[in-house]
């Protein structure tokens, strides 16, 4: 087994979607490779004052973003892509889906 292989941590090529959705399990660090960089994403979910999530993003070992107070509809940027939170389940997962890209026609231009 190579030194880089860590079976206890999900390691995937970015983006990792199933049916257009990316499920980030509670407190499981995801390591994704994208454009020659290593990104580490961790989702945390809180119950108080109401159920909400937090996603922390590191790139090449450096902190780059933290998104807090996440509820359905909240936008998140990971590796240059915008995602939208669709579900937050306490101590289980945060579900992301790609945010639709607005075209000039849709924007009324």
Order of alpha helices (4+ residues) and beta strands (2+ residues): beta-beta-beta-beta-beta-beta-beta-beta-beta
